[in-house]
Amino acid sequence: MRNPTLAADQIKAIVAGSNFGTLFRISTFGESHGKALGVIVDGCPAGIAIDEDFISAELARRRPGQSSIVTQRKEADQAQILSGVFEGFSTGMPIAMVIFNADARSKDYSHIADKFRPSHADYTFHAKYGARDYRGGGRSSARETAARVAGGAIAKLFLQQYGIAIFAYTSQVGKLQLSKSYSEINRELIETNPVRCPDPEMAAEMEAYIKEVRKDGDTVGGVVSAVVQGCPPGLGEPVFDKLHADLAKAIMSINACKGFEYGSGFAGVSMRGSEHNDAFYQEGEEVKTRTNYSGGIQGGISNGMDIYFRAAFKPVATIVTDQESVNEAGESVTVSGKGRHDPCVVPRAVPIVEAMTALVLADHLLRQRASQK
């Protein structure tokens, strides 16, 4: 890694962008090939039962090496809690967790020490900072998301106290698309296959296709669908901090995510207002809607119905085929794909999408509670 003299504004930029949330906040740290990754969760109320087995299970869903269709890097991804938990409960103090790297192979990246890999963050990091960690992408690597999943697990444990449940699943890989809506699937089937698709037949097709793509030395993208159930009405702010806007920011911050739509999304443009409007009705003490094209959010505020959205992920940028590029000196070079990578990021993105969703909802739930005091 080069060590040029950096201007003061560049030094400030280097430490920015690793914090998320207003009241329920996380700060993440660490690089793909550094000693460890970690997260500090600040704002978690005291008295929340912190289930370490649950945190481990969430990390296991994201970890590398879990099946034949993901990167074969071997990491246990066990989070060590350093602070903020006493006798199994949160103390209200910052919860610090660290995840040590065990299977980094930095030599796999020595061939691109001064080369910019197509569609990676190599060039943009170099342009912004004048320096970059080329070992697996450093901070730009999706390995960073392990810290988010650990923090999201704490958020999920907090949300469970309010009956809020979040689940996501793979609904598309390449051109293979699950035709069922979220209300038609059996969520118990999501974790029964490595693709995390709740339809066994479609999951088998997707898995076979991912293996075919990997054999060709290529990659493929897909879509993760996510659902929030039990969210009370009133979460979100009416102007810049709309709930769906914060969800979009959270999901779009995940590596390789290229698109976000909630509710009817882009399909809604083909409908008339008379078709698209969600009619209200009263059921006991609750106000509900007969349809849910709004995706559980209206005016930027949750309305108590299910929140659902879709996130599109591009094909992983690392491919085996030689590609044309340039190096730091501006010379034309050939970049050869080496190292370990996912042929399709979508199966491992599912728990990351859930984690980021949980962080947004936990934050807005605390903000709503604070506004009512």
C-alpha positions, 0 to 999 in steps of 0.5 A: 500500500502506498503512503503518499502525503495526504491533504487534510481534507483527504484525511478527514474523508478516510474516517468518514462514512462508517457510522449509521443511524441516529438514536440506534447507531452502529460504527463498523471497522476493519478490512477484508485482510486485516486482523479483525472486523468489528462493530460498536452498537450505541443506543441499544436500550438496557435490559434487552436479552442478548442471545449470543447463539442467535448472533452466531446463527445470523453470522453463520448465514452470511459467512463464507464457505457455507456451501459450494455456491459461495466463496470458499474462504473459511471463516468461523465468523464468531463475534466476541462481545467486549462490552455493553452486556452483563449477565446476558442483558444489554446495559445501555452502554455501547456494545462492542463486538469483534470478529477476527479474520482467520483465512485471509490470503493476501498474496492472492491479490499481489498481482493487482497491487497497482492495477484497477480491477474493472467495476471494483472500487480500486480506481475510485478509492485511489482517486478519492484517497490517493491510497488503497488497500488492494488486499481483497478490496480492504474496506470496500470488500463485502467482508465488511458486512459481517460487522453489519450482521452482528449489529443487525442481530442486536437490532433484531433482538430489540425489535422482537420485544415489539413483535416486529419480524423481518425475513428476506429470501432470494426471489431471482437469480439471473433470469430465473425468477420466483413468480410467487409473492411474499404472501404465497411463500412458506418462509420456513423453506428459506433456509432449507437450501443454499440459495435461500429461495423458498420454492424447492424446485426454483431453488434447485434450478437457481443452484444449478445455474449458479454452478454452471456460471461458476464453471464458466468462470463468470458471475451472475446477479439476482434479487433479494425480497424482504418483508417486515411484519408487525411494524406499528403505524407511525414510524418514519418522518414526513420529509427527508427521513422518510422510512422508505428513504432510510430503508433505501439508503441502508439497502443501497449501502450494501456491496453490489446493490444496484436497485431498490423498490418497495411496494408496487415499485416500478410495476405501479406505473402501469396502473391507474390511481383507482387500481393502485389506491389502498382502501382503508377499513376498520378491524377492531381497534386497527386501521387496515388497507384492503390492498397493500400497493403502498408497501406498508408506508405512506407519506414516509410513515409506516401504516401498520401493514406489511412492509415489503421491498426488493433489492437488485444485486449486480453480478460479482465484479471478480471474474476469471476471464482476463480483462482490459484495464489500466494501472496507477501509472495510467498504463494499459494492463491486463487484469487476471481474476484470482482469489476467492469470490462468490459466483452469485452474491445473492444467497449471502446478501439475504441476512445482510438485507435483514440486518440493515432493515432491522437497524433502520427499524430499531432506529426509527422505533427509538425516534418515535418513542422519543417523540412521544415523551 
